[in-house]
C-alpha cells in the first residue's frame, strides 16, 4: 500500500531537474542533437508500417489535424508509411498496445503504467517532455465555473465532479489519491453528490462550462501565464482553439508535481528503431518547433530520454488503486 511518504517520494522525483535525473539521459538542449539522416532503415522489414496511437480526450478531427505534419515528417525521414489511430478513450490505446496493433504512442504516466502492467512489460518509454524550466512534471487542477461561488474543495461537498478518463493520471488517478490523503472519500455520495467520466479532459471542462458538472479535473503545465491556460496542457489548448476563456473558470485545487507521461514503444521492436525514434523526438523541438508545439499542446524545452524506473511509483500507485477497487467490490 502506498503511504504519504511514498507519495512524497514520487512527487519529489517528478520535480527533479535535469542534473538530478542522471547525467546519461540525453536531452533536446544537448549540443549536437540533430534529426536522424533521411533514408530507409533496415528495421522496416519488421516495421513495414509505423502505427501510432493517439489518446482520446479531444475530438478526433482536431487530434488528426495536430498530428498530420508529425506523421508526414516521420514518413519523409524514415521512408516508411505511418498510420495514425485515434482512440475514443485512453483504454483504446492501451488495448492496441496489448494486441500489438500499434508500435508507438504518447501516454500519460498512468496510461503507461497500465499498458506496462497489461502487457507484462511489453512496452517501454523512449522520451518524456520537459517543461519550460527543464523539469519533467506537470499538475492536475480542479476547475469550476467562475460564477459558481465555489472557491475551495470544501465547498465542493455535495457538488458534482467530472473525472477525465479512468486511465488518466491527472484526470483521475492522482486527484483521487490526493483526495483520499486529505480525508475525502471520492466515491459518489460520500462527499460529492455524483461523479462520472466526461470522456476526456476537453469534454470535462466543457461539461463544467455547460453546467453539466460543478467541477472537473484536468492537466496543465502549471507554468507560464495562467490567463492563457499556462504554457502547455488541456486548458492551454482549449484557450488557443477559442473554446475557453480562463476568466470563465476558477481553479480551486492544484496537485503537487506529477511525472510527465512518456512516448512509449513496444519492447520487442528492434533496438535501431527505438534509437531512431528517440533521436527523432529529441531533435524535433529545435528542428521543427511548430510540429513539436502542436503535438505537445504548447511548448517547453523539448524532450529527455526516459526509462521505466522513472514511472515505477506510478505503477505502484496503479496497483494500489486496483487493490482498493477489489477491496470495495
C-alpha positions in Angstrom: 0.0 0.0 0.0 1.3 3.5 -0.9 1.7 5.8 2.1 2.1 9.6 2.3 5.9 9.0 2.5 5.8 7.0 -0.8 3.7 9.7 -2.5 6.1 12.4 -1.3 8.9 10.5 -2.9 7.0 10.2 -6.1 6.4 14.0 -6.2 10.0 14.8 -5.3 11.2 12.6 -8.1 8.8 14.2 -10.6 10.1 17.6 -9.9 13.8 16.7 -10.4 15.7 19.0 -12.8 18.0 17.6 -15.5 21.2 17.4 -13.4 19.5 15.4 -10.7 17.8 13.0 -13.1 21.0 11.4 -14.3 23.8 12.6 -16.5 23.4 9.8 -19.0 19.9 11.0 -20.2 20.1 12.8 -23.5 18.1 16.0 -23.9 16.9 18.2 -26.6 19.0 21.0 -25.2 22.2 19.0 -25.5 24.7 20.2 -28.1 24.9 18.1 -31.3 21.3 16.7 -31.1 20.2 16.5 -34.7 17.5 14.9 -36.7 18.3 11.3 -37.9 19.6 11.2 -41.5 16.8 10.7 -44.1 16.6 7.2 -45.6 15.0 3.8 -45.5 16.0 1.7 -42.5 16.8 -2.0 -42.0 14.1 -2.1 -39.3 11.5 -1.6 -42.0 11.4 -5.3 -42.6 10.0 -5.7 -39.0 8.0 -2.4 -39.0 6.7 -2.1 -42.6 4.0 0.3 -41.4 4.5 2.5 -38.3 1.2 2.7 -36.4 0.9 5.4 -33.9 -1.9 5.5 -31.3 -3.5 8.9 -30.3 -5.1 9.1 -26.9 -8.7 10.2 -26.5 -9.8 13.4 -24.7 -10.0 15.6 -27.7 -12.3 15.4 -30.8 -10.9 13.1 -33.5 -10.6 15.7 -36.2 -8.5 18.1 -34.0 -6.2 15.2 -33.0 -5.6 14.1 -36.6 -5.0 17.8 -37.6 -2.5 18.3 -34.8 -0.5 15.2 -35.7 -0.7 15.5 -39.5 2.6 17.3 -40.0 4.2 14.9 -37.5 3.0 11.9 -39.4 4.3 13.3 -42.7 7.7 14.2 -41.2 8.2 10.7 -39.9 7.3 9.2 -43.3 9.7 11.6 -45.1 12.5 10.9 -42.6 12.4 7.1 -42.5 10.7 6.3 -45.8 8.0 4.2 -44.1 4.2 4.6 -44.2 2.8 6.0 -41.0 -0.8 5.4 -39.8 -2.5 7.3 -37.0 -5.0 5.5 -34.8 -7.1 8.0 -32.7 -8.8 6.0 -29.9 -12.1 7.1 -28.5 -10.6 6.9 -25.0 -7.3 6.1 -23.2 -8.2 2.4 -22.9 -8.3 2.1 -26.7 -4.6 2.9 -26.9 -3.7 0.6 -24.0 -5.6 -2.3 -25.7 -4.0 -1.5 -29.0 -0.6 -2.0 -27.4 -1.7 -5.3 -25.8 -2.9 -6.5 -29.2 0.2 -5.4 -31.0 -1.9 -3.1 -33.2 0.3 -0.1 -32.7 4.1 0.4 -32.4 4.2 3.8 -30.6 2.1 6.3 -28.7 2.4 9.3 -26.3 0.9 8.3 -23.0 0.2 9.8 -19.6 2.1 8.3 -16.7 -0.9 6.3 -15.5 -1.7 5.1 -19.0 1.9 4.0 -19.4 1.8 2.1 -16.1 -1.5 0.5 -17.1 -0.2 -0.6 -20.5 3.1 -1.8 -19.0 1.1 -3.9 -16.5 -1.3 -5.2 -19.1 1.5 -6.3 -21.4 3.7 -7.7 -18.7 6.5 -5.2 -19.5 5.8 -5.3 -23.2 6.2 -1.5 -23.7 9.0 0.8 -22.7 9.4 4.6 -22.6 11.8 6.4 -25.0 11.4 10.1 -24.2 9.5 12.3 -21.8 8.6 16.0 -22.3 10.4 18.8 -20.4 8.6 21.9 -19.2 9.8 25.4 -19.6 12.0 25.2 -16.5 13.5 21.9 -17.6 11.5 19.8 -15.1 9.6 16.7 -16.2 6.5 17.3 -14.2 3.1 19.0 -14.5 0.0 19.4 -12.3 -3.6 18.3 -12.0 -6.1 21.1 -11.4 -9.7 21.1 -10.3 -11.8 23.8 -12.1 -15.3 25.2 -11.5 -17.2 28.0 -13.3 -16.0 31.4 -12.1 -19.7 32.4 -11.4 -20.4 29.2 -9.3 -19.5 30.8 -6.0 -17.3 27.7 -5.3 -13.8 28.8 -4.1 -12.4 25.7 -2.4 -12.5 21.9 -2.2 -14.6 22.2 1.0 -17.3 24.0 -1.0 -17.4 21.0 -3.4 -19.1 18.9 -0.7 -22.5 17.9 -2.1 -21.5 19.1 -5.7 -20.8 17.0 -8.8 -17.3 16.2 -10.1 -16.2 15.0 -13.6 -13.2 12.8 -14.0 -11.5 12.9 -17.4 -10.8 9.2 -18.0 -10.1 6.1 -15.8 -6.6 5.8 -17.3 -5.7 9.4 -16.9 -3.0 10.4 -14.3 -4.1 14.0 -13.8 -7.8 13.4 -14.6 -8.4 10.5 -12.3 -5.5 8.6 -10.5 -3.7 11.5 -8.8 -6.7 13.6 -7.8 -8.5 10.5 -6.3 -5.3 9.6 -4.3 -4.9 13.2 -3.2 -8.5 13.5 -2.1 -8.2 10.3 0.0 -5.0 11.6 1.6 -6.9 14.7 2.6 -9.6 12.6 4.2 -12.2 12.9 1.4 -13.8 9.8 0.1 -14.2 10.4 -3.7 -16.8 7.8 -4.2 -20.3 9.1 -5.3 -22.5 10.0 -2.3 -19.7 10.0 0.2 -18.6 13.6 -0.4 -19.6 14.6 -3.9 -23.3 14.4 -5.0 -22.1 12.4 -8.0 -19.0 11.7 -10.0 -18.6 10.5 -13.6 -16.3 10.2 -16.6 -16.7 13.0 -19.0 -14.9 11.1 -21.8 -11.7 13.1 -21.8 -10.0 16.3 -20.5 -11.6 18.6 -23.0 -15.0 17.1 -22.5 -14.7 17.5 -18.7 -14.0 21.2 -18.9 -16.8 21.7 -21.5 -19.2 19.9 -19.1 -18.4 22.4 -16.4 -18.9 25.3 -18.7 -22.2 23.9 -19.8 -23.2 23.3 -16.1 -23.4 19.5 -16.5 -20.9 19.2 -13.6 -19.9 21.6 -10.9 -16.2 20.7 -11.2 -13.7 18.8 -13.3 -10.1 17.8 -13.0 -7.7 18.3 -15.9 -4.0 18.8 -16.7 -1.8 21.9 -17.1 1.9 22.6 -17.0 1.5 24.9 -14.0 4.0 27.2 -15.6 3.6 30.3 -17.7 0.6 32.7 -18.0 -2.4 31.3 -16.2 -4.7 33.7 -18.1 -3.6 31.8 -21.2 -4.1 28.3 -19.7 -0.4 28.1 -18.7 2.4 27.2 -21.1 1.1 23.7 -22.0 -1.8 21.4 -21.3 -5.5 20.9 -21.9 -6.5 24.4 -20.7 -3.8 26.0 -22.9 -5.1 24.0 -25.9 -8.7 25.0 -25.3 -7.8 28.7 -25.0 -5.8 28.5 -28.3 -8.8 26.9 -30.0 -11.1 29.6 -28.6 -13.2 27.0 -26.8 -12.4 28.6 -23.4 -11.6 31.9 -21.7 -9.8 31.3 -18.5 -11.8 34.1 -16.9 -14.8 31.8 -17.2 -13.2 29.3 -14.8 -11.8 29.2 -11.3 -9.0 26.8 -10.3 -9.8 25.7 -6.7 -7.2 22.9 -6.3 -3.7 22.1 -7.7 -1.8 18.9 -7.1 1.8 18.6 -6.2 4.0 17.9 -9.3 3.2 14.8 -11.3 5.7 12.9 -13.6 5.1 13.8 -17.3 4.0 10.8 -19.3 6.3 9.3 -21.9 6.3 8.4 -25.6 6.4 4.6 -25.5 7.1 1.8 -28.0 6.7 -1.9 -27.9 9.7 -3.6 -26.1 10.0 -6.3 -28.7 10.8 -3.9 -31.6 14.3 -3.6 -33.0 16.8 -1.5 -31.0 17.7 0.5 -34.1 14.0 1.5 -34.4 13.9 2.7 -30.8 17.1 4.7 -31.2 15.8 6.4 -34.3 12.5 7.3 -32.6 14.5 8.7 -29.6 16.7 10.8 -31.8 13.8 12.0 -33.9 11.9 13.3 -30.8 14.9 14.7 -29.1 15.7 16.8 -32.3 12.1 17.7 -33.2 11.7 20.8 -30.9 14.7 22.5 -32.4 14.4 21.3 -36.0 10.6 21.7 -36.3 9.3 23.8 -33.4 5.8 24.2 -34.8 5.2 20.5 -35.1 6.6 20.0 -31.6 4.2 22.6 -30.2 1.2 21.1 -32.0 1.7 17.5 -30.7 2.6 18.7 -27.1 -0.2 21.3 -26.9 2.2 24.1 -26.1 5.9 24.2 -25.5 8.7 23.6 -23.1 12.4 22.9 -23.5 11.9 19.7 -25.5 12.4 16.1 -24.5 14.6 14.0 -22.4 15.4 10.2 -22.6 13.2 8.2 -20.3 13.4 4.8 -18.7 10.9 2.5 -17.0 12.3 3.2 -13.5 11.1 6.9 -13.9 7.5 5.6 -13.7 7.8 2.7 -11.1 6.0 4.7 -8.4 3.1 5.4 -10.8 3.0 1.6 -11.5 2.8 1.1 -7.7 0.0 3.6 -7.5 -1.9 1.8 -10.2 -1.6 -1.4 -8.4 -2.7 0.2 -5.1 -5.8 1.7 -6.9 -6.7 -1.7 -8.4 -6.3 -3.3 -4.9 -8.6 -0.6 -3.5 -11.2 -1.3 -6.1 -11.1 -5.1 -5.4 -11.5 -4.4 -1.7 -14.6 -2.2 -2.3 -16.2 -4.7 -4.6 
